């Protein structure tokens, strides 16, 4: 039997890397939490052999010194990553640390986007979550040293920006099925590998200090610090090892944005004069306009100032009492705190009789609308969100003999999120001031990148004066949550030395995973009114408001800056606005609407938990043989899993919906009467896999992989129970309901790749992939009436008020109808309108997830990495083209189950590294893609949210002052790329966000 062997180039590189003092990923050395894959095992075996040979040479030579050939920096990282890719079973890509304490990017997500087929979604201008081969964050599993990590918030997706890169030695991306890996990565499984001291004996350390300059910052510090240190050492003849890393980063920045919360389809339109309507839709044979039409529910702008702190720590202790047994205990912790204060301004729209004029394009999207009623507002928000993650684990790795090895691994990992981390308020708060004293509001998106939203006030101008600013309402929320995973894994491996058959080894194991997610929430309701009735303008002195021009706002967009209408906005202090309303809007004035900034003014509004228990077992075998004259390797395995789901949800009992003001409708609840709903679900899965690799030449490798992977339903969707909107305005009467019996997404995957390794550190790869996915989850929105919940809208009293207004020849706006109903004696003692049994039942749009049909995704991946000999220059280019029957049909108003995140992507990087200098420039591009289905204020057809094409340039320059000290400068988003989103069509604006470039300057001192 002929074994597959490494080429001489790869062997020479591996020996030099083994002898080097630079960091080698833990995957390349001793086994970790999970039994190593074949690529890791091959590299580990060679490493041990090289170390033994080096030790024997040193002994024979006595004091003779061995020349150490270090391959560090960008070149070394690329070579190690390429080496792992070549040796792996299946399709695997990796990124290796350039040296201890230095990863290619300071953000792990942004490092991952350099890998073929990986693109990122951004949060606050940073890479946050990943999409792989068109499958978004919820479809990809993130593990830490082989351990499944809990998601952030109420999802399975892991926010990578909360974990620093200093203590990470490698990122491995498994794109094909592998029986030994935990399930959940339908798109890919990403394994974060951290430093292990016994893998590299001796003392090594690295410390760095950076200053961050974010050009968007306006209110925070112009320069913020980032400090990090990594240390590793071994003792007692390398039997005991300790490694730790700590880091702290602060970043102050500003986000400017324009937003529409949602688009309404086919709203009621009034009969208007011909000169008030432009409708470019096609007409039928009778001259009647055909096709759907859409209006925006609101238009708002905001400036958000943020302060973010991220602290990380890792500690690893290893003990090897005998050569065959390694005990590893480790602890990883991270804390990310983001404080936010923002000011916003904008309009809210209702339709029907409120519409005065409009213009529709050929696909029915409103480009212009003149709408009366409702209000214009100036909103202040303030809140602090804290995310704490911890993972503690124990691993025993026992090499029983040459043939048998076992691994036992236990960990407990948590991820807590708290959006009320402000120590003063313990809330996330919103204050809305403004006025309803307007004639009409103009929405105009006929020019530029940003829609205009101008208000014509009753004062005869398009600008509200400070003296006219009134109290609308405030609301305060708090919704902390926790995700936890407790996992026990037992792995074993048998190497075949007894039988002369092509079988190399068999791996096997079992795992027990217990995952829980829980949380609760409080909502203050709308405090202090709401709705300008009665008026409280006297509360706020003119001096409280500062007027600003929009000349410095959204200047990266055509139509932003001074060209924007409205051309002004007011800022005011959030805390002062709260204090003044607390002082004046007391119980004696407001009764039940007393102004209190307390999310729990009426207790906990809702709480719930989901528990998911999975037991699994796997077996995987590796075979090596000849196919003709070609060395071949075959891996065959299967994983079986059983999962039980239980849900317990607390929900309040709704009694009625009051019309509190022209713009506000409020759900009322039965005091102290909460109910608990408990539900269960169960499923089992069989996940086979097969990898076949053939070395056609010393440099050409072909692979064929087939297997099944899954992604379980988002934890939040598994929570049963029903919740209705607390503020159900017309067009926004929504609710949601979970489903514990959701089945996992199940994908049957096929991969075919060719890889040509034509020179040291250089290769080209071309691959085809196909994923046939069953059990797609669609959120179905059903129009539902609930016994006892009546709707004032279009009830007999409402219709009488409309008739009274139109009889006078006046426009029946929502403001006029509310006032007329009060005049008709339909209000209660507090000036609010309550429903009666004569009113119709309210129609709610209740969304619930359901498993639906199957979908197919396929595509091509292409990558080239080339090192130009010893010149110091190198480059890498990759691209992914993906397609499938999973796209959103923008012409249909039927509810759909498309795939979010599907898009083409490409990456380019070029570098120079020689004579102490290291410079790299990188560009990441992602085509437009579907962000999600459903808009927060969209109509019941669940309209889409698309992101526009995005491309970002980054650069870094390093200079090694000597062997230990390096100084560097980095630039992120040099081209000041912006983020934009839209609905069914690009004319249906949803958001535009502007951040700005940021720069880092610093130094690193290393001893390795």
ABEGO torsion letter per residue (X at the ends): XBBBBBBAAAAAAAAAAAABABBBBAAABBBBABBBBAAAAAAAAAAAAAAAAAAAAAAAAEABBBBBBBBBEAAAAAAAAAAAAAABBEBBBBBBBABBGBBABABAAAAAAABBGBBBBBBGGBBABBBBGGBBAAABBBBBGGBBBBBBEBBABBBAAABBAAABABBBBBABBBAABBBGBAABBBBBBBBBAAABBEBBBBBBBBBBBBAABAABBABBBBBBBBBBBBBGGGABBBBBBBBBBBBBBBBBBBBBAEBBBGBBBBBBBAAABBBABBBBAAGBBBEBBBBBABBBBBBBBBBBBBBBBBBBBBBBABAABBBBBBBBBBBBBBBBBBBBBEBBBBBEAABABBBBBAAGBBABBBBBEEBBBBBBBBBBBBBBBBBBBBBBBBBABAABBBBBBBBBBBBBBBAAABAAAGBBBBBBBEBABBABBBBBAABEABBBBBBBBAAGBABBBAAABBBBBBBBBBBBBBBBBBBBBBBBBBBBAABBBABABBBBEBBBBBBBBBEBBBBAEBBGOBGGOBBAAAABBAAABBBBBAAABGAABBGBEAABOBABBBBBBAAAAAAAAAAABBAAAAEAABBBBBAAAAEBABBBBBBBBBBBBBBBBBBBBBBEABBBBBBBBBBBBBBBBBBBBBBBBBABBBBABAABBBBBBBBGBBBBBBBBBBBBBBBBBBBBBBBABAABBBBBBBEBBBBBBBAAAABBEBBBBABBBBGABBBBBBBAABBBBBBBBBBBBBBBBABBGBBBBBBBBBBBBBGBBBBBBBBBBBBGBBBABGBAAAAAAAAAAAAAGBBBBAAAAAAAAAAAGABBAAGBBBBBAABBBBBBBBBBBBBBBBBBBBBBBBBBBBBBEAAGBBBBBBBBBBBEAABBBAABABBBBBBBGBBBBBBBBBBBBBGGBBBBBBBBBBBBBBAEBEBAABBAAGBBBBBBBBBBBBBBBBBBABAABBBBBBBBGAAGBBBBBBBABAABBABBBBAEBBBBBBBBBBBX
